[in-house]
Amino acid sequence: VNALVTGSGDDLRQQCEQIKLDGFKTVKIKVGHLKVHEDLRRLELAKKIFGNKIAIRVDANRGWEFKQATEFAMGVRDFNVEYCEEPLRNTKQLEKLYEHTGMKVALDETLWSNPDPIELPNSSISALILKPSILGGWENTGLWIFHAKKHKIKTVISSSMESGIGLNWIAFTDLCLSNKRTPAGLDSIK
């Protein structure tokens, strides 16, 4: 499971220190709701606490225009960010963002409105965030996993604010459908 961080300032520091104590190996930090320089400071603090022992994923939830996403990508070049989930409001600019910055991108919300994986860009995408309860269960999640394997794209099974029973179902789905063990996004219940 990857831990989830949403705070700032002292709250961020406390969350990160607890995550480190709890032994998490991967963390997802929500970005895109503050000014870019504020998010960069948050990532800098997290990196200082985690060092290289905890992988960092970031999720902008389509919070940026191209200029802001570029500024963020350039600012985290040395932070070893695994990927940035949904950085752009305009998803048609994902290839351009990758070409300009080299930032690895993950798709989440884009998959909900695009049931055909053929229409997605492949060169800029390093991960697909798959939410079985939104994608339509096992069959559709399996379709995306097959597409990802074919194109050598990582998959991350994730929750969408389900109950404990729903989280167990998603964890079981991950266990049954994914061959590779990658930290799943099941920390939303916290």
C-alpha positions in Angstrom: 0.0 0.0 0.0 1.2 3.5 -0.7 0.6 6.1 2.0 -1.4 9.2 1.2 -0.3 12.7 2.2 -2.5 15.8 1.8 -1.2 18.2 4.4 1.1 21.2 4.5 3.5 22.7 7.0 3.7 21.0 10.4 0.8 18.7 9.4 2.9 17.5 6.4 6.0 17.0 8.5 4.0 14.9 11.1 2.4 12.8 8.3 5.7 12.1 6.7 7.5 11.3 9.9 4.6 8.9 10.8 4.7 7.3 7.4 8.5 6.7 7.8 7.9 5.2 11.2 5.1 3.0 9.9 7.5 1.5 7.3 5.8 2.5 4.1 7.9 2.1 1.0 5.9 4.4 -1.3 3.9 7.6 -0.7 1.5 9.6 -2.8 1.5 13.3 -2.2 -1.5 15.5 -3.4 -0.3 18.6 -5.2 -1.9 21.1 -7.6 -4.1 23.0 -5.1 -1.5 25.4 -4.0 0.9 27.6 -5.8 3.7 25.6 -7.6 6.5 27.0 -5.4 4.5 25.9 -2.3 4.1 22.4 -3.6 7.8 22.3 -4.4 8.6 23.2 -0.8 6.2 20.5 0.4 8.0 17.9 -1.8 11.4 19.2 -0.6 10.4 18.6 3.0 9.0 15.2 2.2 12.2 14.2 0.4 14.3 15.5 3.3 12.3 13.2 5.7 12.1 10.2 3.4 15.6 10.3 1.8 15.8 7.6 -0.9 14.1 5.0 1.3 10.5 5.9 0.3 9.4 6.3 -3.3 7.4 9.5 -4.0 4.4 9.7 -6.3 2.5 12.9 -6.8 -1.1 13.5 -7.8 -2.2 16.9 -9.3 -5.7 15.9 -10.1 -5.6 17.9 -13.4 -4.7 21.0 -11.3 -2.3 22.8 -13.7 -2.1 24.6 -16.9 1.0 23.6 -19.1 3.2 26.4 -17.7 2.6 25.4 -14.1 3.1 21.7 -14.8 6.4 22.5 -16.6 7.5 24.6 -13.6 6.7 21.8 -11.2 8.4 19.1 -13.4 11.6 21.2 -13.6 11.5 21.8 -9.8 11.3 18.1 -8.9 13.9 16.8 -11.4 16.3 15.9 -8.5 13.6 14.4 -6.2 13.3 11.1 -8.0 9.5 11.3 -8.3 8.1 8.0 -9.6 5.4 9.8 -11.6 3.0 12.7 -11.6 -0.6 11.6 -11.8 -2.9 13.7 -14.0 -0.8 16.9 -14.1 -2.7 18.8 -16.8 -6.2 20.2 -17.2 -5.7 19.7 -20.9 -4.7 16.0 -21.3 -4.0 16.6 -25.0 -0.8 18.3 -23.9 0.7 15.3 -22.0 3.0 14.3 -24.9 4.3 17.9 -25.1 4.9 18.1 -21.3 6.8 14.8 -21.4 8.9 16.1 -24.4 9.7 19.4 -22.6 10.4 18.0 -19.1 10.8 14.2 -19.2 8.4 14.0 -16.3 6.8 10.6 -16.0 3.0 10.8 -16.1 0.2 8.5 -14.7 -3.4 8.6 -15.9 -6.4 8.2 -13.6 -9.4 10.4 -14.3 -8.6 10.3 -18.0 -9.3 6.6 -18.1 -12.9 7.1 -16.7 -14.0 9.1 -19.7 -12.0 7.2 -22.3 -13.0 3.5 -22.4 -10.8 2.9 -25.4 -7.1 2.5 -24.5 -6.1 2.8 -28.2 -6.8 6.5 -28.1 -4.3 7.2 -25.3 -0.8 8.5 -25.8 1.7 5.8 -24.9 5.2 7.3 -25.0 4.5 9.8 -22.1 2.6 7.5 -19.9 4.5 5.4 -17.3 1.5 4.3 -15.1 -2.2 3.7 -15.2 -4.1 4.2 -11.9 -6.9 1.7 -12.1 -10.0 2.2 -9.9 -12.1 -1.0 -10.4 -15.2 0.5 -8.8 -15.2 3.4 -11.3 -13.9 1.4 -14.3 -16.7 -1.1 -14.0 -15.2 -4.1 -12.1 -13.0 -7.0 -13.0 -13.6 -7.2 -16.8 -12.8 -3.5 -17.5 -9.9 -3.4 -15.1 -8.5 -6.5 -16.7 -8.8 -4.8 -20.1 -6.6 -1.9 -18.9 -4.1 -4.3 -17.3 -3.8 -6.1 -20.6 -3.3 -2.8 -22.4 -0.7 -1.7 -19.9 1.3 -5.0 -20.2 1.3 -4.8 -23.9 2.7 -1.3 -23.8 5.1 -1.9 -20.8 3.1 0.6 -18.6 2.9 0.1 -14.9 -0.5 -0.4 -13.3 -1.5 0.7 -9.8 -4.8 -0.5 -8.4 -6.4 2.2 -6.4 -9.5 3.0 -4.3 -12.0 5.8 -4.7 -13.1 6.4 -1.1 -14.8 2.9 -0.7 -15.8 1.4 2.7 -13.7 -1.3 4.3 -15.5 -4.0 2.4 -14.9 -2.1 -0.9 -11.2 -1.8 0.0 -10.9 -5.5 0.6 -12.5 -6.2 -2.8 -10.1 -3.8 -4.5 -7.1 -5.4 -2.7 -8.4 -8.9 -3.8 -8.8 -7.5 -7.4 -5.2 -6.3 -7.3 -4.0 -9.7 -6.0 -5.9 -11.6 -8.7 -5.4 -9.4 -11.7 -1.9 -7.9 -11.3 1.2 -10.0 -11.8 3.6 -7.4 -10.5 3.4 -6.3 -6.9 3.3 -2.5 -6.9 2.1 -0.5 -3.9 -1.7 -0.1 -4.3 -3.6 3.1 -3.5 -5.7 1.8 -0.6 -4.8 4.4 2.1 -7.8 6.6 1.3 -9.8 5.1 4.2 -7.4 6.9 6.6 
